C-alpha cells in the first residue's frame, strides 16, 4: 500500500504532518513586472510560469511546493497562470529577455534573471544558494 498512501490519504492524515504552504502572489498584470524588478534589489523574486492544463506543469509545481523549505522572507514568489494571462507571460519573456517555456522558474535578483530553468530541471535549482 506504500505507493498509494500519499495519494489515498485523508485530510485528517495530512493534519498529522507538517504541511508546508508556499505563499504565492498572483502575477496578473504587466505593471507588476516593474515592481518585481524594483523589489529584486532588496529581496530575490521568483516567477513560476504555470500552464493549468498541462499535467507536467502541474506535477513540477506540486514537486516545487513539496520541496520548498525556505521561510516566506527569503523570496517573493509569483505564480502566473499562462492560459489566463498570456500577455503577462509574453511580457515576462520580453522584459527579462528569457525564452518562454512552460513550466518555467525564473529567479530575479538586482534587476536581472540570475537563473532560470524549465520542466523537471526546476526542482534542481538550489533556491537557498540565491537567497
N, C-alpha and C positions, 0 to 999 in steps of 0.2 A: 504494500500500500504506500510505501515511501514516496514514490514518484508522484502520486496523486494527492498526497497530503496537503501540499500548499494550494493546489487547485481546488480541492474539495473542502478545505477548512471553513468553518463557520465564522461569523463575525465575532462570536464570543471567544473563539480560539485566537483570533487576531488581537483581541483586547489583552491577552495574556503576554503578548510580546511587545517590545518597544517598537512602535511603528514610527518610522521617520517620515516626516512630511516635508516636501520641497515647497518652499514658498515662492511660487511662480507669480510673476506680474505679466499681464497680457500685453503683448505688443500689437497694437491695433491701428496705429497711425504713423505716418511718415515723420510727423513732428517729434515723436518720441526719440527718433534717432539722434537728434542734436542733444537732447537731454542725456541720453545714454553715453554719447561721446564725451560730454562735459563731466558726467559722473565718473567716467572711467579714469579720470585724472586723480581721483582720491580712493577709488574702490574698483576692483575688477568687475566687469559686466559680462554676463554670458547670455547669448541668444541661442535658443534651441528652435530650429525650424522643423515643424512637425506637420506631416500630412495625416489628417484624421481618417482617411480612407485606406491607408497603407498599413498592412499587417507588420511589415518590417519596421516602419517608423514607430508604431505602437509598442513593439517589442523592445526596441532600442530605448525609447522614452521610459518604459517600465524598468528596464535594467539600470538606466541612469538614475532614476529616482531611488531604486533599491540600494544602489551603491553610494549614493551621495551621503557623505558623512561630515560635512563642514557645517559650522553654525551659520545662522542666517546673516551674520555680519560680515562673512567672508566675501560674498558675491551678491550682486543684484542679479536675479535670474529672470530672464524674459522668455516667454513661450509664444511663438507665433503660429497660428493656425493658417497654414498655407492656402487652404482651399477658400477660406473666407476673407483672407487679407493678401491676395496675390500682389496687389500694388505695393503694399508694405514690404512683402518679401522681395520683390524686384528692387525696391529702393535700398534694402539691406545689402543686396549683392552689389549694386552700383555704388552706393555711398562708401561701403567698406572694401570695395574692389576685390571681392571674393566670388568665384564662380558658384552659382546656385547649385545646391544638392539637397536631397531630402531623404532621410532626416539629416540634419547638419547642426553642429555645435560650433559657435564662434566665441572666442574669449577676447574681449577688448580691454586694453589697458593703456592708459596715457594716450587715448585717441586713436590707437592702432589695433588691428587684429594681430594678436601675438601667436595664436594657434587656432586652427580650425580643422575639423575632420568630419567625415560622414559615415553613415551606416554603422556597422559594428565597431569601427575604429574609434567612435565617440567615447566608448567606455574605456579606451586605453589612455585617454587624456588624464594626466595627473593634475587635477584641479588645485590641489594643495600647493603644487610647485609654482603656480601662477598667482596665488592669493597674496 
